[in-house]
Amino acid sequence: MSESVKFSCERVTAKIPSFRGLAELNAYRRKLLDLRLVGVDPNGIGFGNLSVRDGASESFYITGSATGGIPELVRADCAKVVACDFEKNRVRYEGSPIPSSESLTHAAIYQSDATAGAVIHFHDSSLWAAVLNRAPTTSKAAEYGSPEMANEIMHLFTRTDVESRKIAVMAGHEGGILTFGKDLEEAFAVLMRERKKIYT
C-alpha cells in the first residue's frame, strides 16, 4: 500500500466498469498537469487527484494512488469508491489501484452536497497562502487523507458558505485546496476564478 494512504481498504473486485467520465477526467487532468497543480514532486511523490460521482449515488470514480506522474490515465489507473466508513477509517472500492489518499475527503463532499458531481484536489502554495482562513478552511490539526479531514469538510458544510463558494482550504495540508461543482467544468472554473484573483 502507498505510504500516503492512511485508511484501510477492501477491494471488492479487481476491475471497474467503463465510465463515461474518464475522457472528461483526463481532459481536465491535462489542464491541471500543464498548470503543475497535480503531478509528482521532486521526491517522486504524486500530488493532486480528481473524482467524478457515479450518477446520483454516493459512489465515485477517483484517480488511483501514486498516479500523479502518469500523463494520460486509462480505466485501470482509476478506482471506484463504493463505500466509506469515516469512523473505522475504511474504504471499499473496485479496481486495481488503491484509491487516492484523499478518497475520504472526496466522499465527505459528495455526502454533504447532493449537487456535487466532481471534486478536484490540487496544490498551489501561493493561492493556498492567499485564501487560507479567507475561504472556508479546515482545522490545521486535520491531516490530509484522514477521517479528521473528512469530518472537518463535513463541518464546513454546516458552519460556512463552502456549498456556495465551492472551495475549501486544507490548513493542515500545506498547499492543498479542494474545489468542486456539478461537474469537472464547474470545479475547474472555481479553481481558475480563485487563481485569477491572485495571479492577475
C-alpha positions, 0 to 999 in steps of 0.5 A: 500500500502507498505510504500516503494512504492512511485508511484501510481498504477492501477491494471488492473486485479487481476491475471497474466498469467503463465510465463515461467520465474518464475522457472528461477526467483526463481532459481536465487532468491535462489542464491541471498537469500543464498548470503543475497543480497535480503531478509528482514532486521532486521526491517522486511523490504524486500530488493532486487527484480528481473524482467524478460521482457515479450518477446520483449515488454516493459512489465515485470514480477517483484517480488511483494512488501514486498516479500523479506522474502518469500523463494520460490515465486509462480505466485501470489507473482509476478506482471506484469508491463504493463505500466509506466508513469515516469512523473505522477509517475504511474504504471499499472500492473496485479496481486495481489501484488503491484509491487516492489518499484523499478518497475520504475527503472526496466522499465527505463532499459528495455526502454533504452536497447532493449537487456535487458531481466532481471534486478536484484536489490540487496544490498551489502554495501561493493561492493556498497562502492567499485564501487560507482562513479567507475561504472556508478552511479546515482545522490545521490539526486535520491531516490530509487523507484522514477521517479528521479531514473528512469530518472537518469538510463535513463541518464546513458544510454546516458552519460556512458558505463552502456549498456556495463558494465551492472551495475549501482550504486544507490548513493542515495540508500545506498547499492543498485546496479542494474545489468542486461543482456539478461537474469537472467544468464547474470545479475547474472554473472555481479553481481558475476564478480563485487563481485569477484573483491572485495571479492577475 
